[in-house]
Amino acid sequence: SQELEQSPQSLIVQEGKNLTINCTSSKTLYGLYWYKQKYGEGLIFLMMLQKGGEEKSHEKITAKLDEKKQQSSLHITASQPSHAGIYLCGAAPINNNDMRFGAGTRLTVKP
Amino acid sequence: GAVVSQHPSWVICKSGTSVKIECRSLDFQATTMFWYRQFPKQSLMLMATSNEGSKATYEQGVEKDKFLINHASLTLSTLTVTSAHPEDSSFYICSARFQGVGELFFGEGSRLTVL
């Protein structure tokens, strides 16, 4: 089964600092998704990557998928308290059916 | 964009009772829906895949007699936690896939507390 490892498990940064979260798969990814969640609430879709080498940006968040389609990184530039939450990477298997998630990275941004 | 709605958003029940959670796709037909469970400080774990008009497919370790899933229409799937116990207290989230499109849309989640 698809296994996703996220690192770090938790991250505390000072407001204004940049940060990176990584997601590594044991298998080639059909699609890699990044979500943000505040615990006890639903998931907020951030980005989806499907092509090797693909990179997408939205506001201050950039996500990349490596050429082998087994590793993705999420980079936040000039972090703000509003970026705090749990970041989850999710992957759809080759048949693009269900989605499995990494363990999540808990981000705290100190003002 | 597509919206998936869950109801109730939170529920408190007594041990031994059954609780039903609904997942609706509001503006598209979903032939497949997924149910996830999330314990505190943990990630989402897939419980089962709900298929319209057929039996659900459960993940290993998930009791199908305890977590009853019904997907009677293309816009509604229900999860019933039967004979709930305190260890069933969790955050349950559903998702739905628009037919032929890769993206999954998630509901807002339902928090179940069993006393």
HADDOCK unambig.tbl for C-alpha pairs under 7 A between the chains (distance, minus, plus):
assign (segid A and resid 40 and name CA) (segid B and resid 91 and name CA) 6.65 0.50 0.50
assign (segid A and resid 41 and name CA) (segid B and resid 108 and name CA) 5.93 0.50 0.50
assign (segid A and resid 41 and name CA) (segid B and resid 109 and name CA) 6.19 0.50 0.50
assign (segid A and resid 42 and name CA) (segid B and resid 106 and name CA) 6.86 0.50 0.50
assign (segid A and resid 42 and name CA) (segid B and resid 107 and name CA) 6.13 0.50 0.50
assign (segid A and resid 42 and name CA) (segid B and resid 108 and name CA) 4.02 0.50 0.50
assign (segid A and resid 42 and name CA) (segid B and resid 109 and name CA) 5.42 0.50 0.50
assign (segid A and resid 43 and name CA) (segid B and resid 106 and name CA) 6.37 0.50 0.50
assign (segid A and resid 96 and name CA) (segid B and resid 102 and name CA) 6.91 0.50 0.50
assign (segid A and resid 100 and name CA) (segid B and resid 46 and name CA) 6.82 0.50 0.50
assign (segid A and resid 101 and name CA) (segid B and resid 43 and name CA) 6.86 0.50 0.50
assign (segid A and resid 101 and name CA) (segid B and resid 44 and name CA) 6.31 0.50 0.50
assign (segid A and resid 102 and name CA) (segid B and resid 43 and name CA) 6.72 0.50 0.50
assign (segid A and resid 103 and name CA) (segid B and resid 42 and name CA) 6.42 0.50 0.50
assign (segid A and resid 103 and name CA) (segid B and resid 43 and name CA) 4.77 0.50 0.50
assign (segid A and resid 104 and name CA) (segid B and resid 43 and name CA) 5.88 0.50 0.50
